[in-house]
């Protein structure tokens, strides 16, 4: 059975180059779209048969590293496809309710009347990733916080950020090959201690994990953490205090004291 979603706009419908191009072609990663005008309004219909929105997918589950990797690869491909057909990349909608998934692939809505900037929309999506991330998945945490932090920069390069996320995590820990073909680990003892700390953090309740990581690993201010987590500054400070205490206690038991 065919299933559609419709975006309605209070404006006269116009069949421009974008609409004609989308109707005449099947763009890889872009949902099939139809447009119409009724009573001085524009309606854009998207075929989502057999697909599930990102918001619905992660309403009761967490986003893991493989989810992020698949999304980034498909998003990058969709951007290239849109550019190939001389369309506007800023018309790709990046709210979770407009991103759809089917059989291992993500699909995007191309909305000809979109007014936002892709860079701002993508940063907003990274905030959703931060909230929905699986905090037991270390690789997922690395990627979602990297995405969120890097996209706060003005005039950031989306291509470079995506490439950095998809690189081998081993490269982030200063691992290099020596002349004998072996592996040298820079500051190995410090890294082992940090890994123990991360493992302890992984045992905390999800909210405390999120707050602790944002504060100490990503450098966010309390007010920003409160906004991202839908909490209050007072609640953030309380959870931060409890999380710090718990981590210190557990780290002292399993390893050296965390100074």
N, C-alpha and C positions, 0 to 999 in steps of 0.2 A: 504494500500500500504506500502510495506517495505521501510524504510528509513535508510540509513547508513551514518556514518562518517568514514573517513579513515585517518590513520596516516602513512605517508611514511618515510622510513628510508634508507639511503644510506649504506646498508650492506647486506650480504648474509642472506637469510631467514633460520632460524634454528628452527626446531620443537622440543623444549626441554620439560622438565617436566612441566613448567608453561603453555605453550601453550596447551599441551595435557590435562592437568587438567582442564583448562578453557573450552576447546572444549567438554570435556566429562561430565561436570557438570554445573548445573545452580546455581551459587553462589548468595545468597541473597544480593541484593543491588549492585551487580556487573553486568555491561552490558554484554550481550552475545557477545563473540569475535570470530572472525575468522582470521586466518593468512595465508599468501601466499607469494611466492617469484617470482619475474619477473625481468629478465635482471639485476641480481646482486643487486636487491633492495628488501626490505621487506615491505609488506603492512599489516596493521592490521585494520580490519573492525569491527565496533561496531554497533549493531542494536539499533537504537534510535527511532524506529517506535512509534508514539503516544506520544513522549516525547519532552520536551522543555528544552533547555539549560538554566542554571542559568543566564548567560549573557543576553540572550534574554528575560528572565522573568523580569529582573529588569532594562532593558534598559530604560523604561519609567515609572517605579514605584519604590517605596522604599521598602527596606527590613524591616520587623517588627519583634517583639519579637517572635511571633509564627513561623515565617519562620526560625529564628535562632535556636529555640528549635527543630523543626522538623529536620533541617539539622544536628545538633549535635547528636541527637539520631540515625539517619540513618547512619551517618558517623561512630559512635562508633560501631554500629552493623556490618557495612561493614568491619571494621578493624578486628573484632573478627572472622568473616567468612573467611577472607583471611588467618588469622593465623591458623584457624582450618584445612584448606586444605594445610598447610605448604607452603604457598606462601609468597612473599616478600611485606610487607606493603608499602615499599618505592616506589613500582611500581603503587600505586594509584595516578592518576593525579588530582590535586586540583586547576587547573585554571578554572574560571567560565565557559569557553566554553566547558569544558570536564565533567562538572557535569550536570546531567539531572534530570528532574522532571516529574512525572506523577501520578495523582490521590493521592496526599498527601504523596508521597514518593520520596526520592532522590536516584539516581543511579550514580555509579562511573565507570570510565574507568580504567581498569587494563592494563598498558602498560609494557610488559615484558622487553623492552629495556630502561626504564626510568633510568636516571642517578642522579636525584636530591635526596635530603633527605626529608622525609615526614615532619619533624619538620620545615624546612625552607619553604617548599611549603605551609604548613598550615599557617605560619605567613604571607606569601604573600597574602593568601586568606583573612586573617583578615583585611589587608589594604583595600581590596575591600569592605569588610563589613563596614568599617569606612566611606568610600566614599558614599556608597549606603544606609546607615541607615536612617530610618525614625526618624528624630530628634523631632517629636512630641510624640514619643513612649518612655517613660522613661525607661521601662524595656529593650527595645531594646538597648538603649544607654548604660545602665549598662553592658549588656552582650558584646557588640561589643568592648567597650573600655577595659573591663576586658580581653577579648580574646587577643586583640592586645598588651596590656601592658605585660601580663603574658608570651606570646610567644616570647617576646624579651629576656627573661632570657635564659641563656645557660643551656642545659640539663633539660629543663622544662618537667613536667609530663603532657602529654596530657589528660590522664584519670582524674587527679585531677582538671585540668582547666575546663574540660567539666562538671564534677560533680558540681563544684562551680557555673558555669553558670546556671545549671539546678535546683539548690537548691531554696527553697522558699525565695523570696526577703526580707521577713520580718526578716530573720535571719541576714541580712546585717546591720540592723539598731539598733542592741543591744537590741532587744526585748526579755525579759525573763519572765518566769512565777514565781510569788511569792508564798509564802506558802499558801495563801488564795485562790489560783487558779486564781487570777487576772493577769493582764498584766502590767509590769513596763516598761516604755519607758525611756531609758538612754538619758539624755540630751534632753528632749522633746522640750524645747523651741528652742534650737539650730537647731534641726531637722526641726521644723516648719518653721523657718526662711530660712533654706536651701531649703525646698520644695517650698517656695514662690519664691526664687531666680530661681530655676529650671523652675518654671512655667513662669516666665518672660523671661528666656532664650528661652523657647519654642515658644515665639512670634517673635523671631528674624528671619531674612532670613536664609535659610539653611546653607549657607557658614559661616555666622557669628556664628551661633550656633555651628557648627563643630569646628571652630577655637577656640572659647571661651572654649568649653568643653575640647579640647585637651590641651590647655595651662593651665587652672586653675584646672581642675578636674583630668587630667591625667599626667600633668607635662611635656609635650613634649616641646622641644625647637622650636623656630620659624623656623629654617631651616628644621627640621623634619616635622613640620606642612605644610610647603610649599611643600615639596616633596609628602606628602600624599594627599594634596588637588589639586596638579597640578598647584600651584600658585607660586608666588615669595615672598621672605622674606619681601619686601617692601609692597606688597599687603596684606600679612598676618598682618603686624603691623598696617596698615591702618584699616583693618576690625576689628582687635582686639580692637583698640582705639574706634571705633564707637560702637562696641558691648558693651564694658564696660560702655560707656556713657549712652547708652540706658537702660541697666540693672539698673544702679544706679538711673536714673531718675524715672523709673517705680517702682522700689522697694521703693523709698522714698514716692511715691504717695500711694502705697498700704500697706506699712508696715513701719518698722523702717528703719533708714538710714543704708545702707550697708557700714560699715567702712573698 
